[in-house]
């Protein structure tokens, strides 16, 4: 087997392989297009939004200073425990 026969065989195999891949991808494209045309898509589900309750704001809605002191104390104790 000389180089000419090897190159001819390689070219033939390359052509057959690429032809098969091209044909397969073409058929796949046609199948997808037909499926998109004849098979209906799922309807998107739309969730009904429930109106959220608004928090009533008044002039007296301040944060309790005792709650602020408790949170500050807890954070300080956390930092002390974290560094030890």
C-alpha positions as CSV (number, residue, x, y, z in Angstrom):
1,X,0.0,0.0,0.0
2,X,1.7,3.2,-1.1
3,X,1.0,6.8,0.0
4,X,-1.5,7.5,-2.8
5,X,-3.8,4.7,-1.8
6,X,-3.5,5.7,1.9
7,X,-4.4,9.3,1.1
8,X,-7.3,8.2,-1.1
9,X,-8.6,5.9,1.7
10,X,-8.2,8.6,4.3
11,X,-10.1,11.1,2.1
12,X,-12.9,8.6,1.4
13,X,-13.3,7.8,5.2
14,X,-13.2,11.6,5.9
15,X,-15.9,12.3,3.3
16,X,-18.1,9.4,4.5
17,X,-17.8,10.5,8.2
18,X,-18.4,14.2,7.5
19,X,-21.4,13.3,5.2
20,X,-22.9,11.1,8.0
21,X,-22.5,13.9,10.6
22,X,-23.9,16.5,8.2
23,X,-26.9,14.2,7.4
24,X,-27.5,13.4,11.1
25,X,-27.4,17.1,12.1
26,X,-29.7,18.0,9.2
27,X,-32.3,15.4,10.2
28,X,-32.0,16.5,13.8
29,X,-32.7,20.1,12.8
30,X,-35.7,19.1,10.7
31,X,-37.1,17.0,13.6
32,X,-36.7,19.8,16.0
33,X,-38.5,22.3,13.6
34,X,-41.3,19.8,13.1
35,X,-41.7,19.2,16.8
36,X,-41.8,23.0,17.5
37,X,-44.5,23.4,14.8
38,X,-46.8,20.5,15.8
39,X,-46.3,19.9,19.5
40,X,-47.7,22.7,21.6
41,X,-45.5,24.3,24.2
42,X,-46.4,24.3,27.8
43,X,-48.4,27.2,29.0
44,X,-46.4,29.3,31.5
45,X,-48.0,29.3,34.9
46,X,-48.7,32.8,36.2
47,X,-48.7,33.1,39.9
48,X,-51.2,35.5,41.3
49,X,-49.6,38.1,43.4
50,X,-51.2,38.6,46.8
51,X,-51.0,42.2,48.0
52,X,-48.7,42.4,51.0
53,X,-49.9,44.1,54.1
54,X,-48.3,47.4,54.6
55,X,-46.8,48.0,58.0
56,X,-48.5,50.9,59.7
57,X,-46.0,53.6,60.5
58,X,-46.8,56.1,63.2
59,X,-44.9,58.9,64.8
60,X,-44.5,56.8,67.9
61,X,-43.0,53.8,66.2
62,X,-39.5,54.2,67.6
63,X,-37.2,51.3,68.5
64,X,-37.3,50.5,72.2
65,X,-33.9,51.5,73.8
66,X,-34.0,48.4,75.9
67,X,-34.0,46.2,72.8
68,X,-31.0,48.2,71.4
69,X,-29.1,47.7,74.7
70,X,-29.9,43.9,74.6
71,X,-28.7,43.5,71.1
72,X,-25.5,45.6,71.8
73,X,-24.7,43.4,74.8
74,X,-25.2,40.2,72.8
75,X,-22.9,41.4,70.1
76,X,-20.2,42.4,72.6
77,X,-20.4,39.0,74.3
78,X,-20.2,37.2,70.9
79,X,-17.1,39.2,70.0
80,X,-15.5,38.4,73.4
81,X,-16.2,34.6,72.9
82,X,-15.0,34.7,69.3
83,X,-11.5,36.2,70.2
84,X,-10.9,33.8,73.1
